[in-house]
Amino acid sequence: AAKRATTARPNTAAAAYALATAERLIDGSTGLEAMRAGVEAYKDHLLFHETLVEALIESGRWAEASVALNAMPASNNTCAGHQAKLAVLKARLASAQGR
């Protein structure tokens, strides 16, 4: 389904996100690389950033997660959902690090 989405709507953030998410579910390391590529290609797309941080936390890469979290675009003008997700990610990272 993800490959069909990219074929139907190539070069869109949504299609790239669907494909990267599918790759992450199939193979965690390949999915991380796909998420990193998505963050680079769509620097202002918060969902890519959030999902990358989440994947890094889940894989125990806390230092990388911290760097990725700090590199996220400012969320001052985003919806409450993204702001809440950011707060949850910060809390999850702090908890994982024992803080």
N, C-alpha and C positions, 0 to 999 in steps of 0.2 A: 504494500500500500504506500509506503514511504517513497519507494522508487517511482511509482506511478505519479505521486504528487510532484516529484521533482521533474518528471518528464512533462507533465501537464502544465506546470507553472515553473519553468526553470528560472534560476537566478532570483528567487524570492526568498526572503528570510523564513517564511513559514515552511516552504518546501525543504530548505536546508535544515531547519530545526527538526522537522519530522524525520528526515534521514539520519541526522546525528543522534537523535533520541533512539531510533531503532538500532543503530549501530552500537550504542551504549548498552542496550538491553541484550544484544547478541554477544558482544565482546567488550568488556569494560575498558580495556586499554585502547582499542580502536575507537570506541565511543568518546573517550577523553580527548583523543586527538581531533576527532570530528567537532567536538564542542569548542576546543581551542581554536580551530579553524573558523568556526562560526563566530566566535568572539572577535577574531581579527577581521573577518569580512563584514560583520554587522556590529560595529563598535557601540552603537547607541541602542542596540536591541537588548533590553534588560533580561529577557527570558533566557537568552544564551548565557549571559553572565551568571544569573542565578543558578541555572542548571549545572554549569561548570563548577561553581563553588560547591553545590550540593554533591556532585560526583566526587570531587576531591575530598570532601569531608568523609563521605562513605568509604572511600578507598584508603583512608588513614593518612592522606597527604595534607596534613594540617598546615604546614608552612606554606605550601603552594596555595592552599585554600585561603589563607590569610592575605597573601599577595593579591590573589584574584579578587577577593572581596574588597580590598582597598583600591583596586584598579577599576572598580565598577563606576559607570557614569553617575553623576549626582542624581539623586532621586527626589530632589525637592519638589519638582513639578509633576511627579508621577502620581498615579492613583493610589489610594489607600492600600489596595491589594499588594502592589509592589513594595510599598513601604513596610507593610507587615511582614512580607516574605523576607525582606532584608533584615528586619529585626530578629526573625526566627533563625536565619542563617548565622547571624552574629552570635546568638545564644547557643545554637548547636555547636559552633566552632569552639566557643568558650568552654562549653561542657565537655567536649571531646578532649580539649587540652587540659582539663582539670581545673579550670578557673571559675 
